[in-house]
């Protein structure tokens, strides 16, 4: 957004202050992971890929579904969880049935904000295909919950997803390549733990408290 404003001709100094999140609300919980997996699958070893957002065109969910179809060719103990609702629900449902993967995709629908930590903490990897975000709050919430992130590369995510450290930012708009990056994490427990720990550290730097402190510093500098 800073770049866009400068393109419009704004000359004044612009300070970037991201929205902070309550990291304590989304902290990692082994108990929730076990509870949600019991609800979604009889097999405790099942891995859960999570998407959170509106089911609309700009979120590029059909891309995500195609990538998930590729993942299933290599890894069957996995479920895709779609949290959110929108006008594309019926269309997405149809695409999933065409691919024959309806038993592996769960539509959760709208979820009250206070219940969201349950879904984050019960999942294993956060997957995101949207290229229309200005910050990506859901990514930060996922990272605060200890989830590695695999997302399509977008400038909005460069500060919150460290490629190769907290997950992967995928340049190629190819579902097969996206799937490969997800599989790298699914098939490597050590890499998963490394990304999980790093994700929580990144999220902590965007806590409400730290962002509020930065805002106070900006006001104080202006008063001076």
C-alpha positions in Angstrom: 0.0 0.0 0.0 3.0 2.3 0.7 4.2 1.7 -2.9 0.7 2.3 -4.3 0.4 5.6 -2.4 3.8 6.7 -3.7 2.7 5.8 -7.3 -0.4 8.1 -6.8 2.1 11.0 -6.0 1.9 11.1 -2.2 5.2 12.9 -1.2 4.8 13.0 2.6 6.7 10.5 4.8 4.8 7.2 5.1 5.2 5.0 8.2 4.1 1.4 7.9 2.3 0.1 11.0 0.8 -3.4 10.6 -2.3 -4.5 12.5 -1.3 -6.3 15.7 -2.8 -9.6 16.7 -3.4 -11.2 20.1 -0.8 -13.9 20.1 -1.9 -15.4 23.4 -5.3 -16.1 21.9 -3.8 -18.1 19.0 -0.9 -19.8 20.9 -0.2 -23.4 20.1 -2.3 -26.1 21.8 -1.7 -29.9 21.5 -5.0 -30.6 23.2 -7.0 -28.7 20.5 -5.1 -30.5 17.7 -6.1 -33.9 19.1 -9.8 -32.8 19.6 -10.3 -31.4 16.1 -8.6 -34.4 14.4 -11.0 -36.7 16.3 -13.9 -34.7 14.8 -12.5 -34.7 11.2 -11.0 -38.1 10.9 -10.9 -41.5 12.5 -7.1 -41.7 11.8 -5.1 -39.7 14.3 -2.1 -39.5 11.9 -4.2 -37.4 9.4 -2.6 -34.1 8.6 -4.9 -31.0 8.2 -4.3 -28.3 5.7 -6.1 -25.1 6.6 -7.5 -22.2 4.5 -9.3 -19.3 6.2 -11.1 -16.6 4.2 -14.1 -15.7 2.1 -15.0 -18.1 -0.7 -14.7 -15.5 -3.4 -12.9 -15.2 -6.8 -10.0 -13.0 -5.5 -9.0 -15.7 -3.0 -8.2 -18.1 -5.9 -9.5 -21.1 -4.1 -9.9 -23.2 -7.3 -6.1 -23.0 -7.5 -5.8 -24.4 -4.0 -8.2 -27.2 -4.7 -6.2 -28.3 -7.8 -3.0 -28.2 -5.7 -4.7 -30.3 -3.1 -5.7 -32.8 -5.7 -2.0 -33.1 -6.6 -1.0 -33.5 -2.9 -3.4 -36.4 -2.6 -1.6 -38.3 -5.4 1.4 -38.5 -3.1 -0.1 -38.3 0.4 -3.5 -39.8 1.3 -3.5 -39.1 5.0 -4.4 -35.5 4.6 -7.5 -33.3 4.7 -8.2 -29.8 3.4 -10.2 -27.6 5.7 -11.9 -24.5 4.2 -13.1 -22.1 6.9 -15.3 -19.3 5.6 -18.3 -18.8 3.3 -19.0 -16.9 0.1 -20.7 -16.9 -3.3 -18.4 -19.6 -4.8 -19.5 -22.3 -2.3 -21.6 -24.3 -4.8 -19.0 -23.9 -7.6 -16.2 -25.1 -5.4 -18.3 -28.0 -4.2 -18.8 -29.0 -7.9 -15.1 -28.7 -8.7 -14.2 -30.9 -5.7 -16.6 -33.6 -6.8 -15.2 -33.5 -10.4 -11.8 -34.2 -9.0 -13.2 -37.0 -6.8 -11.7 -35.6 -3.6 -14.9 -34.7 -1.8 -14.1 -37.1 1.1 -10.9 -35.2 1.7 -12.2 -31.6 1.7 -14.3 -30.2 4.6 -16.3 -27.0 4.3 -16.6 -25.5 7.8 -18.6 -22.3 6.8 -18.7 -19.2 8.9 -17.0 -19.5 12.3 -17.3 -16.9 15.2 -14.0 -15.2 15.7 -13.6 -16.5 19.3 -13.8 -20.1 17.9 -11.1 -19.6 15.3 -8.1 -20.5 17.5 -9.6 -24.1 17.8 -9.3 -24.5 14.0 -5.8 -23.0 13.7 -4.5 -25.0 16.6 -6.0 -28.2 15.3 -4.4 -27.9 11.9 -0.9 -28.7 10.6 -0.1 -26.4 7.7 -1.8 -23.1 6.6 -2.3 -22.8 2.8 -3.1 -19.6 1.1 -3.6 -18.6 -2.6 -5.0 -15.1 -2.3 -3.1 -12.3 -4.1 -5.5 -9.5 -3.0 -4.4 -9.0 0.6 -2.9 -5.8 2.1 -1.4 -7.6 5.1 -2.7 -11.1 5.6 -4.0 -11.2 9.2 -5.0 -14.8 8.8 -1.4 -15.8 8.0 -0.2 -14.1 11.2 -2.9 -15.9 13.2 -1.9 -19.2 11.7 1.8 -18.5 12.5 0.9 -17.6 16.1 -0.7 -21.0 16.3 2.6 -22.6 15.2 1.6 -23.4 11.6 4.1 -23.4 8.8 2.7 -21.4 5.8 2.7 -22.2 2.1 1.3 -19.3 0.1 1.5 -17.8 -3.4 4.2 -15.1 -3.3 2.8 -11.6 -2.9 4.5 -8.4 -1.7 2.0 -8.2 1.2 3.5 -11.3 2.8 7.2 -10.6 2.5 7.5 -9.4 6.1 5.3 -12.1 7.7 6.3 -15.2 5.8 10.1 -15.8 5.6 10.6 -18.1 2.6 12.5 -21.3 3.7 12.2 -20.3 7.4 8.6 -20.2 8.3 7.3 -21.9 5.2 7.3 -21.2 1.5 6.3 -18.3 -0.8 5.6 -19.9 -4.2 6.4 -17.7 -7.2 5.0 -20.1 -9.8 1.3 -20.0 -10.4 1.3 -23.8 -10.9 -0.8 -26.1 -8.6 1.7 -28.9 -9.1 4.6 -26.8 -7.9 2.5 -25.4 -5.0 1.7 -29.1 -4.0 5.4 -30.0 -4.0 6.2 -27.3 -1.4 3.4 -28.5 0.8 4.6 -32.1 0.5 8.1 -31.1 1.5 6.8 -30.0 4.8 4.4 -33.0 5.2 7.1 -35.5 4.5 9.8 -33.9 6.7 9.0 -33.7 10.5 12.2 -31.9 11.3 11.5 -29.2 8.7 8.0 -28.9 10.1 9.2 -28.3 13.6 11.7 -25.8 12.4 9.1 -23.8 10.5 6.6 -24.1 13.3 9.0 -22.6 15.9 10.0 -19.8 13.5 6.4 -19.0 12.7 5.6 -18.4 16.3 8.5 -16.0 16.7 7.5 -14.0 13.6 3.9 -13.7 14.8 5.2 -12.5 18.2 6.9 -9.6 16.6 3.4 -8.5 15.3 1.7 -8.7 18.7 -0.9 -6.1 19.7 1.4 -4.9 22.5 4.4 -4.3 20.2 2.4 -2.6 17.5 0.7 -0.3 20.1 4.2 0.6 21.4 5.3 1.5 17.8 2.2 3.7 17.4 3.1 5.5 20.6 6.6 6.1 19.3 5.2 7.5 16.1 3.0 9.9 18.0 5.8 11.0 20.3 8.2 11.6 17.3 5.5 13.8 15.7 4.9 15.8 18.9 8.6 16.5 19.2 
